[in-house]
């Protein structure tokens, strides 16, 4: 969602998503939004619209791409990479 660009929930068809979750007995929604303020707010809005539905909401992992030097990573990217870390 990006109100400044005129992109509101109606343009993203979130009401249709909610209906499909109900009609098709969806068990999981995998969110793939940009790592931006707009992407974060869209993901949060979708979570809120799901309310008490028994649907698992997950997000694609985000972090550092292979081949990137750590010195060029920003704080948000490093934070996401730490949140998504796995045991080796």
Secondary structure, 3 states (H helix, E strand, C coil): CEHHHCECHHHHCHHHHHHHHHHCCCCEEEECCCCCHHHHHHHHHHHHHHCCCCCEEEECCCCCCCCCCHHHCCHHHHHHHHHCCCCC
